[in-house]
């Protein structure tokens, strides 16, 4: 209904990472495949290695026309935070978002 009424609007979702998808019942892979979202930003709860792993999994599991933004937790230490941003810029991700829950 929304997409039909506003066809030029971009629909995005900040979602849980792959390892939490089934537990939290967020089937963003289906949302992407069915065309319900244009952009996904998995909020990775961890450091650089987990950002790389989980962002890579999302990129593999959604159609290429869905943008994937690496979700970077601002609670990382400064060096790892910078490295995560550098990774997002250099990877196949379409960009990054910075998030925090505190």
MIMAR-441304 format. One record per residue: residue number from 1; residue in one letter; x, y, z of N, C-alpha, C in turn. Coordinates in Angstrom, 1 decimal, decimal comma, m for minus. Layout:
<atom i="NUM" aa="A" n_xx="X" n_yy="Y" n_zz="Z" ca_xx="X" ca_yy="Y" ca_zz="Z" c_xx="X" c_yy="Y" c_zz="Z"/>
...
//
This chain:
<atom i="1" aa="X" n_xx="0,8" n_yy="m1,2" n_zz="0,0" ca_xx="0,0" ca_yy="0,0" ca_zz="0,0" c_xx="0,9" c_yy="1,3" c_zz="0,0"/>
<atom i="2" aa="X" n_xx="1,9" n_yy="1,3" n_zz="0,9" ca_xx="2,7" ca_yy="2,5" ca_zz="0,9" c_xx="3,5" c_yy="2,7" c_zz="m0,4"/>
<atom i="3" aa="X" n_xx="4,1" n_yy="1,6" n_zz="m0,9" ca_xx="4,9" ca_yy="1,7" ca_zz="m2,1" c_xx="4,0" c_yy="2,1" c_zz="m3,3"/>
<atom i="4" aa="X" n_xx="2,8" n_yy="1,6" n_zz="m3,3" ca_xx="1,9" ca_yy="2,0" ca_zz="m4,4" c_xx="1,5" c_yy="3,5" c_zz="m4,3"/>
<atom i="5" aa="X" n_xx="1,3" n_yy="4,0" n_zz="m3,1" ca_xx="1,0" ca_yy="5,4" ca_zz="m3,0" c_xx="2,2" c_yy="6,3" c_zz="m3,1"/>
<atom i="6" aa="X" n_xx="3,4" n_yy="5,9" n_zz="m2,7" ca_xx="4,6" ca_yy="6,7" ca_zz="m2,8" c_xx="5,7" c_yy="5,9" c_zz="m3,5"/>
<atom i="7" aa="X" n_xx="5,6" n_yy="5,7" n_zz="m4,8" ca_xx="6,5" ca_yy="4,9" ca_zz="m5,6" c_xx="8,0" c_yy="5,4" c_zz="m5,6"/>
<atom i="8" aa="X" n_xx="8,2" n_yy="6,7" n_zz="m5,4" ca_xx="9,5" ca_yy="7,2" ca_zz="m5,4" c_xx="10,2" c_yy="7,3" c_zz="m4,0"/>
<atom i="9" aa="X" n_xx="9,5" n_yy="6,9" n_zz="m3,0" ca_xx="10,1" ca_yy="6,9" ca_zz="m1,7" c_xx="11,0" c_yy="5,7" c_zz="m1,5"/>
<atom i="10" aa="X" n_xx="12,1" n_yy="5,9" n_zz="m0,7" ca_xx="13,0" ca_yy="4,8" ca_zz="m0,4" c_xx="12,6" c_yy="4,2" c_zz="0,9"/>
<atom i="11" aa="X" n_xx="12,4" n_yy="2,9" n_zz="1,0" ca_xx="12,0" ca_yy="2,2" ca_zz="2,3" c_xx="13,3" c_yy="1,6" c_zz="2,8"/>
<atom i="12" aa="X" n_xx="13,6" n_yy="2,0" n_zz="4,0" ca_xx="14,8" ca_yy="1,4" ca_zz="4,7" c_xx="14,4" c_yy="0,8" c_zz="6,0"/>
<atom i="13" aa="X" n_xx="15,3" n_yy="m0,1" n_zz="6,5" ca_xx="15,0" ca_yy="m0,8" ca_zz="7,8" c_xx="16,4" c_yy="m1,0" c_zz="8,5"/>
<atom i="14" aa="X" n_xx="16,4" n_yy="m0,6" n_zz="9,7" ca_xx="17,5" ca_yy="m1,0" ca_zz="10,6" c_xx="17,1" c_yy="m2,3" c_zz="11,2"/>
<atom i="15" aa="X" n_xx="17,9" n_yy="m3,4" n_zz="10,9" ca_xx="17,5" ca_yy="m4,7" ca_zz="11,3" c_xx="18,6" c_yy="m5,4" c_zz="12,1"/>
<atom i="16" aa="X" n_xx="18,2" n_yy="m6,5" n_zz="12,7" ca_xx="19,1" ca_yy="m7,3" ca_zz="13,5" c_xx="20,1" c_yy="m8,0" c_zz="12,5"/>
<atom i="17" aa="X" n_xx="21,3" n_yy="m8,4" n_zz="12,9" ca_xx="22,2" ca_yy="m9,1" ca_zz="12,1" c_xx="21,7" c_yy="m10,5" c_zz="11,8"/>
<atom i="18" aa="X" n_xx="22,3" n_yy="m11,2" n_zz="10,8" ca_xx="21,9" ca_yy="m12,6" ca_zz="10,5" c_xx="21,8" c_yy="m13,5" c_zz="11,7"/>
<atom i="19" aa="X" n_xx="22,8" n_yy="m13,5" n_zz="12,6" ca_xx="22,8" ca_yy="m14,5" ca_zz="13,7" c_xx="21,6" c_yy="m14,3" c_zz="14,6"/>
<atom i="20" aa="X" n_xx="20,9" n_yy="m13,1" n_zz="14,6" ca_xx="19,7" ca_yy="m12,9" ca_zz="15,4" c_xx="18,4" c_yy="m12,9" c_zz="14,7"/>
<atom i="21" aa="X" n_xx="18,5" n_yy="m13,1" n_zz="13,4" ca_xx="17,3" ca_yy="m12,9" ca_zz="12,5" c_xx="16,1" c_yy="m13,8" c_zz="12,9"/>
<atom i="22" aa="X" n_xx="16,4" n_yy="m15,1" n_zz="13,1" ca_xx="15,3" ca_yy="m16,0" ca_zz="13,4" c_xx="14,8" c_yy="m15,8" c_zz="14,8"/>
<atom i="23" aa="X" n_xx="15,7" n_yy="m15,6" n_zz="15,7" ca_xx="15,4" ca_yy="m15,4" ca_zz="17,1" c_xx="14,4" c_yy="m14,2" c_zz="17,3"/>
<atom i="24" aa="X" n_xx="14,7" n_yy="m13,1" n_zz="16,5" ca_xx="13,9" ca_yy="m11,9" ca_zz="16,7" c_xx="12,8" c_yy="m11,8" c_zz="15,6"/>
<atom i="25" aa="X" n_xx="12,7" n_yy="m12,8" n_zz="14,8" ca_xx="11,6" ca_yy="m12,9" ca_zz="13,8" c_xx="11,6" c_yy="m11,8" c_zz="12,8"/>
<atom i="26" aa="X" n_xx="12,8" n_yy="m11,3" n_zz="12,5" ca_xx="13,0" ca_yy="m10,3" ca_zz="11,4" c_xx="13,5" c_yy="m11,0" c_zz="10,2"/>
<atom i="27" aa="X" n_xx="12,6" n_yy="m11,4" n_zz="9,3" ca_xx="13,0" ca_yy="m12,0" ca_zz="8,1" c_xx="13,3" c_yy="m11,0" c_zz="7,0"/>
<atom i="28" aa="X" n_xx="14,3" n_yy="m10,2" n_zz="7,2" ca_xx="14,6" ca_yy="m9,1" ca_zz="6,3" c_xx="15,1" c_yy="m9,7" c_zz="5,0"/>
<atom i="29" aa="X" n_xx="15,6" n_yy="m11,0" n_zz="4,9" ca_xx="15,9" ca_yy="m11,6" ca_zz="3,7" c_xx="14,7" c_yy="m11,7" c_zz="2,8"/>
<atom i="30" aa="X" n_xx="13,6" n_yy="m12,1" n_zz="3,4" ca_xx="12,3" ca_yy="m12,2" ca_zz="2,6" c_xx="11,8" c_yy="m10,8" c_zz="2,3"/>
<atom i="31" aa="X" n_xx="11,9" n_yy="m9,9" n_zz="3,2" ca_xx="11,5" ca_yy="m8,5" ca_zz="2,9" c_xx="12,2" c_yy="m8,0" c_zz="1,6"/>
<atom i="32" aa="X" n_xx="13,5" n_yy="m8,2" n_zz="1,6" ca_xx="14,3" ca_yy="m7,8" ca_zz="0,5" c_xx="13,9" c_yy="m8,5" c_zz="m0,8"/>
<atom i="33" aa="X" n_xx="13,8" n_yy="m9,8" n_zz="m0,7" ca_xx="13,5" ca_yy="m10,6" ca_zz="m1,9" c_xx="12,1" c_yy="m10,2" c_zz="m2,5"/>
<atom i="34" aa="X" n_xx="11,2" n_yy="m9,9" n_zz="m1,6" ca_xx="9,8" ca_yy="m9,5" ca_zz="m2,1" c_xx="9,7" c_yy="m8,1" c_zz="m2,5"/>
<atom i="35" aa="X" n_xx="10,8" n_yy="m7,3" n_zz="m2,3" ca_xx="10,7" ca_yy="m5,9" ca_zz="m2,7" c_xx="10,1" c_yy="m5,0" c_zz="m1,7"/>
<atom i="36" aa="X" n_xx="10,0" n_yy="m5,4" n_zz="m0,5" ca_xx="9,4" ca_yy="m4,5" ca_zz="0,6" c_xx="10,3" c_yy="m3,5" c_zz="1,1"/>
<atom i="37" aa="X" n_xx="11,6" n_yy="m3,7" n_zz="0,9" ca_xx="12,6" ca_yy="m2,7" ca_zz="1,4" c_xx="13,6" c_yy="m2,4" c_zz="0,3"/>
<atom i="38" aa="X" n_xx="14,2" n_yy="m1,2" n_zz="0,3" ca_xx="15,2" ca_yy="m0,8" ca_zz="m0,7" c_xx="16,6" c_yy="m0,8" c_zz="0,0"/>
<atom i="39" aa="X" n_xx="16,6" n_yy="m0,6" n_zz="1,3" ca_xx="17,9" ca_yy="m0,5" ca_zz="2,0" c_xx="17,8" c_yy="m1,2" c_zz="3,3"/>
<atom i="40" aa="X" n_xx="18,8" n_yy="m2,0" n_zz="3,6" ca_xx="18,9" ca_yy="m2,7" ca_zz="4,9" c_xx="20,2" c_yy="m2,2" c_zz="5,6"/>
<atom i="41" aa="X" n_xx="20,0" n_yy="m2,0" n_zz="6,9" ca_xx="21,2" ca_yy="m1,6" ca_zz="7,8" c_xx="21,2" c_yy="m2,6" c_zz="9,0"/>
<atom i="42" aa="X" n_xx="21,9" n_yy="m3,7" n_zz="8,9" ca_xx="22,0" ca_yy="m4,6" ca_zz="10,0" c_xx="22,9" c_yy="m4,0" c_zz="11,1"/>
<atom i="43" aa="X" n_xx="22,3" n_yy="m3,9" n_zz="12,3" ca_xx="22,9" ca_yy="m3,3" ca_zz="13,5" c_xx="23,8" c_yy="m4,4" c_zz="14,1"/>
<atom i="44" aa="X" n_xx="25,0" n_yy="m4,4" n_zz="13,8" ca_xx="25,9" ca_yy="m5,5" ca_zz="14,4" c_xx="26,4" c_yy="m5,1" c_zz="15,8"/>
<atom i="45" aa="X" n_xx="26,1" n_yy="m6,1" n_zz="16,7" ca_xx="26,5" ca_yy="m5,9" ca_zz="18,1" c_xx="27,8" c_yy="m6,5" c_zz="18,3"/>
<atom i="46" aa="X" n_xx="28,9" n_yy="m5,9" n_zz="17,9" ca_xx="30,2" ca_yy="m6,5" ca_zz="18,1" c_xx="31,3" c_yy="m5,6" c_zz="17,4"/>
<atom i="47" aa="X" n_xx="32,4" n_yy="m6,2" n_zz="17,4" ca_xx="33,6" ca_yy="m5,5" ca_zz="16,8" c_xx="33,8" c_yy="m5,7" c_zz="15,3"/>
<atom i="48" aa="X" n_xx="34,9" n_yy="m5,3" n_zz="14,8" ca_xx="35,2" ca_yy="m5,3" ca_zz="13,4" c_xx="35,0" c_yy="m6,6" c_zz="12,8"/>
<atom i="49" aa="X" n_xx="35,5" n_yy="m7,7" n_zz="13,3" ca_xx="35,4" ca_yy="m9,0" ca_zz="12,7" c_xx="33,9" c_yy="m9,4" c_zz="12,5"/>
<atom i="50" aa="X" n_xx="33,1" n_yy="m9,1" n_zz="13,5" ca_xx="31,7" ca_yy="m9,4" ca_zz="13,4" c_xx="31,0" c_yy="m8,5" c_zz="12,3"/>
<atom i="51" aa="X" n_xx="31,4" n_yy="m7,2" n_zz="12,3" ca_xx="30,8" ca_yy="m6,3" ca_zz="11,2" c_xx="31,2" c_yy="m6,9" c_zz="9,9"/>
<atom i="52" aa="X" n_xx="32,4" n_yy="m7,3" n_zz="9,7" ca_xx="32,8" ca_yy="m7,9" ca_zz="8,4" c_xx="32,0" c_yy="m9,2" c_zz="8,1"/>
<atom i="53" aa="X" n_xx="31,9" n_yy="m10,1" n_zz="9,0" ca_xx="31,2" ca_yy="m11,3" ca_zz="8,8" c_xx="29,7" c_yy="m11,1" c_zz="8,5"/>
<atom i="54" aa="X" n_xx="29,0" n_yy="m10,4" n_zz="9,4" ca_xx="27,6" ca_yy="m10,2" ca_zz="9,3" c_xx="27,2" c_yy="m9,4" c_zz="8,1"/>
<atom i="55" aa="X" n_xx="27,9" n_yy="m8,3" n_zz="7,8" ca_xx="27,7" ca_yy="m7,5" ca_zz="6,6" c_xx="27,8" c_yy="m8,4" c_zz="5,3"/>
<atom i="56" aa="X" n_xx="28,9" n_yy="m9,2" n_zz="5,3" ca_xx="29,1" ca_yy="m10,1" ca_zz="4,2" c_xx="27,9" c_yy="m11,1" c_zz="4,0"/>
<atom i="57" aa="X" n_xx="27,4" n_yy="m11,6" n_zz="5,1" ca_xx="26,3" ca_yy="m12,6" ca_zz="5,0" c_xx="25,1" c_yy="m11,8" c_zz="4,4"/>
<atom i="58" aa="X" n_xx="24,8" n_yy="m10,6" n_zz="4,9" ca_xx="23,6" ca_yy="m9,9" ca_zz="4,4" c_xx="23,8" c_yy="m9,6" c_zz="2,9"/>
<atom i="59" aa="X" n_xx="25,0" n_yy="m9,2" n_zz="2,5" ca_xx="25,2" ca_yy="m9,0" ca_zz="1,1" c_xx="25,0" c_yy="m10,2" c_zz="0,2"/>
<atom i="60" aa="X" n_xx="25,3" n_yy="m11,4" n_zz="0,8" ca_xx="25,1" ca_yy="m12,6" ca_zz="0,0" c_xx="23,6" c_yy="m13,0" c_zz="0,0"/>
<atom i="61" aa="X" n_xx="22,8" n_yy="m12,6" n_zz="1,0" ca_xx="21,4" ca_yy="m13,1" ca_zz="1,1" c_xx="20,4" c_yy="m12,2" c_zz="0,5"/>
<atom i="62" aa="X" n_xx="20,7" n_yy="m11,0" n_zz="0,0" ca_xx="19,7" ca_yy="m10,1" ca_zz="m0,5" c_xx="20,0" c_yy="m9,8" c_zz="m2,0"/>
<atom i="63" aa="X" n_xx="19,0" n_yy="m9,5" n_zz="m2,7" ca_xx="19,2" ca_yy="m9,1" ca_zz="m4,1" c_xx="20,1" c_yy="m8,0" c_zz="m4,3"/>
<atom i="64" aa="X" n_xx="20,8" n_yy="m7,9" n_zz="m5,4" ca_xx="21,8" ca_yy="m6,8" ca_zz="m5,6" c_xx="21,2" c_yy="m5,4" c_zz="m5,7"/>
<atom i="65" aa="X" n_xx="19,9" n_yy="m5,3" n_zz="m6,0" ca_xx="19,2" ca_yy="m4,0" ca_zz="m6,1" c_xx="18,8" c_yy="m3,5" c_zz="m4,7"/>
<atom i="66" aa="X" n_xx="19,1" n_yy="m4,3" n_zz="m3,6" ca_xx="18,8" ca_yy="m3,8" ca_zz="m2,3" c_xx="20,2" c_yy="m3,3" c_zz="m1,7"/>
<atom i="67" aa="X" n_xx="20,2" n_yy="m2,0" n_zz="m1,3" ca_xx="21,4" ca_yy="m1,5" ca_zz="m0,7" c_xx="21,6" c_yy="m2,0" c_zz="0,7"/>
<atom i="68" aa="X" n_xx="22,8" n_yy="m2,3" n_zz="1,0" ca_xx="23,2" ca_yy="m2,8" ca_zz="2,4" c_xx="24,2" c_yy="m1,8" c_zz="3,0"/>
<atom i="69" aa="X" n_xx="23,8" n_yy="m1,3" n_zz="4,1" ca_xx="24,7" ca_yy="m0,4" ca_zz="4,9" c_xx="25,3" c_yy="m1,1" c_zz="6,1"/>
<atom i="70" aa="X" n_xx="26,6" n_yy="m1,1" n_zz="6,2" ca_xx="27,2" ca_yy="m1,8" ca_zz="7,4" c_xx="26,8" c_yy="m1,0" c_zz="8,6"/>
<atom i="71" aa="X" n_xx="26,2" n_yy="m1,7" n_zz="9,6" ca_xx="25,7" ca_yy="m1,0" ca_zz="10,9" c_xx="26,8" c_yy="m1,1" c_zz="11,9"/>
<atom i="72" aa="X" n_xx="27,4" n_yy="0,0" n_zz="12,3" ca_xx="28,6" ca_yy="0,1" ca_zz="13,1" c_xx="28,2" c_yy="0,6" c_zz="14,5"/>
<atom i="73" aa="X" n_xx="28,5" n_yy="m0,1" n_zz="15,5" ca_xx="28,2" ca_yy="0,3" ca_zz="16,9" c_xx="29,2" c_yy="1,3" c_zz="17,4"/>
<atom i="74" aa="X" n_xx="28,8" n_yy="2,4" n_zz="17,8" ca_xx="29,7" ca_yy="3,5" ca_zz="18,2" c_xx="30,4" c_yy="3,1" c_zz="19,6"/>
<atom i="75" aa="X" n_xx="30,0" n_yy="2,0" n_zz="20,2" ca_xx="30,6" ca_yy="1,7" ca_zz="21,5" c_xx="32,0" c_yy="0,9" c_zz="21,3"/>
<atom i="76" aa="X" n_xx="32,4" n_yy="0,7" n_zz="20,1" ca_xx="33,7" ca_yy="0,0" ca_zz="19,9" c_xx="34,8" c_yy="1,0" c_zz="20,3"/>
<atom i="77" aa="X" n_xx="36,0" n_yy="0,4" n_zz="20,6" ca_xx="37,1" ca_yy="1,3" ca_zz="20,9" c_xx="37,4" c_yy="2,0" c_zz="19,6"/>
<atom i="78" aa="X" n_xx="38,1" n_yy="3,2" n_zz="19,8" ca_xx="38,4" ca_yy="4,1" ca_zz="18,7" c_xx="39,0" c_yy="3,5" c_zz="17,5"/>
<atom i="79" aa="X" n_xx="40,1" n_yy="2,7" n_zz="17,7" ca_xx="40,8" ca_yy="2,1" ca_zz="16,6" c_xx="39,9" c_yy="1,2" c_zz="15,8"/>
<atom i="80" aa="X" n_xx="39,2" n_yy="0,3" n_zz="16,5" ca_xx="38,3" ca_yy="m0,6" ca_zz="15,8" c_xx="37,2" c_yy="0,1" c_zz="15,1"/>
<atom i="81" aa="X" n_xx="36,6" n_yy="1,1" n_zz="15,7" ca_xx="35,6" ca_yy="1,9" ca_zz="15,1" c_xx="36,0" c_yy="2,5" c_zz="13,8"/>
<atom i="82" aa="X" n_xx="37,2" n_yy="3,1" n_zz="13,8" ca_xx="37,8" ca_yy="3,6" ca_zz="12,5" c_xx="38,0" c_yy="2,5" c_zz="11,5"/>
<atom i="83" aa="X" n_xx="38,5" n_yy="1,4" n_zz="11,9" ca_xx="38,7" ca_yy="0,3" ca_zz="11,0" c_xx="37,4" c_yy="m0,3" c_zz="10,4"/>
<atom i="84" aa="X" n_xx="36,3" n_yy="m0,2" n_zz="11,2" ca_xx="35,0" ca_yy="m0,7" ca_zz="10,7" c_xx="34,5" c_yy="0,3" c_zz="9,7"/>
<atom i="85" aa="X" n_xx="34,7" n_yy="1,6" n_zz="9,9" ca_xx="34,3" ca_yy="2,6" ca_zz="8,8" c_xx="35,1" c_yy="2,4" c_zz="7,6"/>
<atom i="86" aa="X" n_xx="36,4" n_yy="2,2" n_zz="7,7" ca_xx="37,3" ca_yy="1,9" ca_zz="6,6" c_xx="36,8" c_yy="0,7" c_zz="5,8"/>
<atom i="87" aa="X" n_xx="36,5" n_yy="m0,4" n_zz="6,6" ca_xx="36,0" ca_yy="m1,6" ca_zz="5,9" c_xx="34,8" c_yy="m1,3" c_zz="5,1"/>
<atom i="88" aa="X" n_xx="33,8" n_yy="m0,6" n_zz="5,7" ca_xx="32,5" ca_yy="m0,3" ca_zz="5,0" c_xx="32,8" c_yy="0,5" c_zz="3,8"/>
<atom i="89" aa="X" n_xx="33,7" n_yy="1,4" n_zz="3,8" ca_xx="34,0" ca_yy="2,2" ca_zz="2,6" c_xx="34,7" c_yy="1,4" c_zz="1,5"/>
<atom i="90" aa="X" n_xx="35,4" n_yy="0,4" n_zz="1,9" ca_xx="36,2" ca_yy="m0,4" ca_zz="0,9" c_xx="35,5" c_yy="m1,7" c_zz="0,5"/>
<atom i="91" aa="X" n_xx="34,5" n_yy="m2,1" n_zz="1,2" ca_xx="33,8" ca_yy="m3,4" ca_zz="0,9" c_xx="32,7" c_yy="m3,2" c_zz="m0,1"/>
<atom i="92" aa="X" n_xx="32,0" n_yy="m4,2" n_zz="m0,4" ca_xx="30,9" ca_yy="m4,2" ca_zz="m1,3" c_xx="29,6" c_yy="m3,6" c_zz="m0,7"/>
<atom i="93" aa="X" n_xx="29,7" n_yy="m3,2" n_zz="0,6" ca_xx="28,6" ca_yy="m2,5" ca_zz="1,2" c_xx="28,3" c_yy="m1,2" c_zz="0,5"/>
<atom i="94" aa="X" n_xx="27,1" n_yy="m0,7" n_zz="0,6" ca_xx="26,7" ca_yy="0,5" ca_zz="m0,1" c_xx="26,9" c_yy="1,8" c_zz="0,8"/>
<atom i="95" aa="X" n_xx="27,5" n_yy="1,6" n_zz="1,9" ca_xx="27,7" ca_yy="2,7" ca_zz="2,8" c_xx="27,7" c_yy="2,1" c_zz="4,3"/>
<atom i="96" aa="X" n_xx="27,5" n_yy="3,0" n_zz="5,2" ca_xx="27,5" ca_yy="2,6" ca_zz="6,6" c_xx="26,6" c_yy="3,5" c_zz="7,4"/>
<atom i="97" aa="X" n_xx="26,1" n_yy="3,0" n_zz="8,5" ca_xx="25,4" ca_yy="3,8" ca_zz="9,5" c_xx="26,1" c_yy="3,6" c_zz="10,9"/>
<atom i="98" aa="X" n_xx="26,0" n_yy="4,6" n_zz="11,7" ca_xx="26,6" ca_yy="4,4" ca_zz="13,0" c_xx="25,4" c_yy="4,5" c_zz="14,0"/>
<atom i="99" aa="X" n_xx="25,4" n_yy="3,5" n_zz="14,9" ca_xx="24,3" ca_yy="3,4" ca_zz="15,9" c_xx="24,8" c_yy="3,2" c_zz="17,2"/>
<atom i="100" aa="X" n_xx="24,0" n_yy="3,4" n_zz="18,2" ca_xx="24,4" ca_yy="3,1" ca_zz="19,6" c_xx="23,1" c_yy="3,0" c_zz="20,4"/>
<atom i="101" aa="X" n_xx="23,2" n_yy="2,2" n_zz="21,5" ca_xx="22,0" ca_yy="2,0" ca_zz="22,3" c_xx="22,2" c_yy="2,6" c_zz="23,7"/>
<atom i="102" aa="X" n_xx="23,2" n_yy="3,4" n_zz="23,9" ca_xx="23,4" ca_yy="4,0" ca_zz="25,2" c_xx="23,9" c_yy="5,4" c_zz="25,1"/>
//
